[in-house]
Amino acid sequence: MTARDGGWWASAVEQVPGQRYGFSLFDGHNWSQLVPDPRTTEQPDGVHGLSMVSDRGFKWTDHEWTGRVLPGQVLYELHVGTFTPEGTFAGVIEKLDYLKELGVTTIELMPVQPFSGDRNWGYDGVQWHAVHEGYGGRHGLKELVNAAHNAGLAVVMDCVFNHFGPEGNYNGMFGPYTQAGSTPWGDIVNLSGFGSDAVRAYIHDAVRMWFEEFHVDGIRLDAVQTLWDPGAIHLLEQLTYLKNEIEATTGIPRVLIAESDQNDPRLVGAQQSGGYGLDGQWIDDIHHALHTLVSGEQHAYYSDFGTTEVLATTIKNVFFHAETFSTFRGRIHGRRLDTTIVPASKFVTYTTTHDQVGNRATGDRPSMNLSPAQQVLKAAVIYSLPFTPMLFMGEEFGATTPFAFFVSHTDPELLRLTREGRLNEFKRSGWSPEEVPDPGEESTFLASKLDWSFDSDQQQILEAYRILLRLRRELRLARPYLEHLEVQYDEHWLMFSHEDVAFVANFSADPVTVPVGGELVYTFTAPQVGEEETVLDAWGFALIKLG
Amino acid sequence: MTARDGGWWASAVEQVPGQRYGFSLFDGHNWSQLVPDPRTTEQPDGVHGLSMVSDRGFKWTDHEWTGRVLPGQVLYELHVGTFTPEGTFAGVIEKLDYLKELGVTTIELMPVQPFSGDRNWGYDGVQWHAVHEGYGGRHGLKELVNAAHNAGLAVVMDCVFNHFGPEGNYNGMFGPYTQAGSTPWGDIVNLSGFGSDAVRAYIHDAVRMWFEEFHVDGIRLDAVQTLWDPGAIHLLEQLTYLKNEIEATTGIPRVLIAESDQNDPRLVGAQQSGGYGLDGQWIDDIHHALHTLVSGEQHAYYSDFGTTEVLATTIKNVFFHAETFSTFRGRIHGRRLDTTIVPASKFVTYTTTHDQVGNRATGDRPSMNLSPAQQVLKAAVIYSLPFTPMLFMGEEFGATTPFAFFVSHTDPELLRLTREGRLNEFKRSGWSPEEVPDPGEESTFLASKLDWSFDSDQQQILEAYRILLRLRRELRLARPYLEHLEVQYDEHWLMFSHEDVAFVANFSADPVTVPVGGELVYTFTAPQVGEEETVLDAWGFALIKLG
């Protein structure tokens, strides 16, 4: 290879699809073993194997697809490996009709970049331009996107740009992909140090590839608060520019959605007012406010939440902590959001997510702890609010399989440390080692696979989800601005109304009387809806047309 | 003492001015030695000694003082310990008439917070609510501010909030003042971790004290790029709110000026457009563009600079690196500034600073390497541009005393490490240990004291500075917006004009002909100013009234 400007090396070797290759690097004394290409697009033998020149061809049949903007969407987060028995993209394709019938408009894939072994949530990805072979590889992903588009569904990919996985990351041998310091999950990605332009381009070109070559409709950006980028143009803003360019050249809208715990309006704020211009961001505060109220849990980051007042405040302000003290953080947190300017659709809300389930000691879902009425109550709140709702796979039928944390690192020492770390984390909150599933055991992964044989309770929950999502469309509950939403509450009930439609909910096991009546549109329990008031039974709700 | 909410402890002991006190802390096993109060306002025996309850009274006689906004100011940066033979605030008072006559409007004091020993630049301060006793303590500082105001001069204090000094910092025994990670100068100040509200309040209350109790007119915020504050409301924005409040309650304008190397318009941008709303920031790019052109130096962060084209670009854009590649940083740096919106006065410019002198191996000033014509040429450029100019003490008479790096740590190991670090830093760029002054020797400090006995060359330079600063006022060269400034250049000359006044400069030792003529207003050499063109002699400039 010959040296080029900027530390790059080039070779005149013709790239033939199917050709395996790797790099041996000279450190001044010795030549390294053959290692994969940081920009590899295909790793047939996993993260440690040789790279392969990809065949970029694909017979797309999604010519009718015109894309989707975030307003009006219903997202469905899924983990390819546990969503179906097959654990592949092909398996997901089998479920597209089911999802469409459910009322979902967009599937959101947990990360599919290559990781060590064959079992991983995906946040240990190391080769950011490639696709995990076990799921079906890059061809399989294209098949899925193509099929989804033909089924009328958009596809969002969860991408991790804030750290590299702990195993199989050879990038450091090629350049300064990381810099001093660390995130909770590994070295800081070098976005602002010497040589960082090439690292930003590595990310930038990955996003471009998913959009352009893979026809993907959106990227969910993992934990953006751990992107260490103090410079004058933040990576997220740069990605907005890229997205705008790709929208302009392809004529198809795309979305960028951040996961952030900073309660900072800057993320979705317009660029002319100093924002990063992202289309959306996840809102844990809505989750916490609702989850605590129904489950009664208040540990760790659930503290400060747990009353109808908090839920009402959060619905109106989106960020519950907005220049207010967070007990969990031990400091004032967040910033007030101007809900007269920022549309409600920019905020992705949910009754649960992979994290809210999987980061629990046993990976138990809300549906394993709550009654059907409680589960549907939570869903009804989320789907009747104007935010953009997201489901986590299986919640729609009250899945009773856990979603536990699992890995399959092939480095024994890393595996040992991961197991130990997991046990110690939960030991501190009183769990004994026997209670916490071993993340390294295949059985933990297998137990996390969804069981698609529903019992009658599950069938009822599924039906309720379908109805709620249909009513959301028919009653046009995704209204643009929160300022038009009226919210009232008492100790046990909460009511919100969009002009002609009211939603009333009882967050207790005892009946409550709510001073609003009208025509009952939908309920899951047996409330009494009168002309002037409604009596809600235990964990009951009613969607009411106002007179 | 009794425990209060939030980890505070209180005592009912009456506070009597003059009373010494300290705290002994119990770690669960033992009581500590008596240590000073983090919020001490007086340390009569230095950073390790007992604190003292201060007498807050002072007979202010500055009732006529109405304050100063940044536009129209001329700053003068000085180090109290080396500015005068006395090395005290009282010494500075003796020079106020001299400064006023020079044309300065504001003195900017290098940090005066307590540090270990009696010799320090001030960036090793540890007790942020107190004043170094050797300079005259808190009473001496009030005397200086009062005298300055009565002489018609404003006072800006340089404050370091990004790190604590390496010796005498007992704050960590009391609370989480720092958090994991480090700046080039020490631990990261905890602005965003658990318990950080109290640390922010520590800074906030210091700024309030300087403004309200000390009548200070402004704060220069040291190296703000090392403030680690990823939350939704940045400390700098918070300080702007505080400043606005104090302006409103006192009716006297104050200024906040950042030192930043990020070329980020956000710092001085309006808050409604996502900015922090600061009044000003230092602009090293203008310094580098000018310094390299006259000195010929291009090492380290001077690379990329050194031509008239770069100077012209920097004058027009303020940030030279604005989404462009910086060789020194090895990455794209900065962001374009909209000069039609941001007034030029927000940018503080200079021919040199304490850093540009003192961070050189021998602390040699430009005046020790340049001819009088070259020195005055640089000053003429700075004072004829619309930015806010700043002088570094002594440059106005071409001081031939160095301003070297000096410390007087009392901890021998720290002193050894500081000496070693300094030598190693310059060894890498080819300096031998004998050439670099020992930062720990008193002689290094003494040699850095200004010598006020001028020779005739120095008298001439001083006179030129006075004239340039007078002409800046008379010709109203501090025009608000850069868009009205015309800039032209050739390989060796540069010209800029504000409607009716042109400034032409020759950045070479050979005569050049510049295609602009008119009436000569001022020069330091002997150019020929014709009706249509001007012939500039070596390093010559001319300030010209256009016909």
Contacts between the chains, C-beta under 8 A, distances in Angstrom:
chain1	res1	chain2	res2	distance
A	181	B	181	6.4
A	192	B	331	7.3
A	193	B	330	7.8
A	193	B	331	7.3
A	194	B	329	6.6
A	194	B	330	3.6
A	194	B	331	6.5
A	195	B	330	5.1
A	195	B	331	6.6
A	196	B	330	7.7
A	196	B	331	4.6
A	197	B	325	7.4
A	197	B	331	4.8
A	197	B	332	5.3
A	225	B	230	6.4
A	230	B	225	6.4
A	230	B	262	7.0
A	231	B	262	6.3
A	231	B	264	7.3
A	231	B	333	7.1
A	231	B	334	7.9
A	232	B	262	5.6
A	232	B	263	5.7
A	232	B	264	3.7
A	232	B	265	7.2
A	232	B	266	7.2
A	232	B	333	7.6
A	232	B	334	5.2
A	232	B	335	3.5
A	233	B	323	6.8
A	233	B	335	5.4
A	262	B	230	7.0
A	262	B	231	6.3
A	262	B	232	5.6
A	263	B	232	5.7
A	264	B	231	7.2
A	264	B	232	3.7
A	265	B	232	7.2
A	266	B	232	7.1
A	266	B	274	6.7
A	269	B	274	6.9
A	272	B	273	7.1
A	273	B	272	7.1
A	273	B	273	5.5
A	273	B	274	5.4
A	274	B	266	6.7
A	274	B	269	7.0
A	274	B	273	5.4
A	274	B	274	1.2
A	274	B	275	6.5
A	275	B	274	6.5
A	323	B	233	6.8
A	325	B	197	7.5
A	329	B	194	6.6
A	330	B	193	7.8
A	330	B	194	3.6
A	330	B	195	5.2
A	330	B	196	7.7
A	331	B	192	7.3
A	331	B	193	7.3
A	331	B	194	6.5
A	331	B	195	6.6
A	331	B	196	4.6
A	331	B	197	4.8
A	332	B	197	5.3
A	333	B	231	7.1
A	333	B	232	7.6
A	334	B	231	7.9
A	334	B	232	5.3
A	335	B	232	3.6
A	335	B	233	5.4
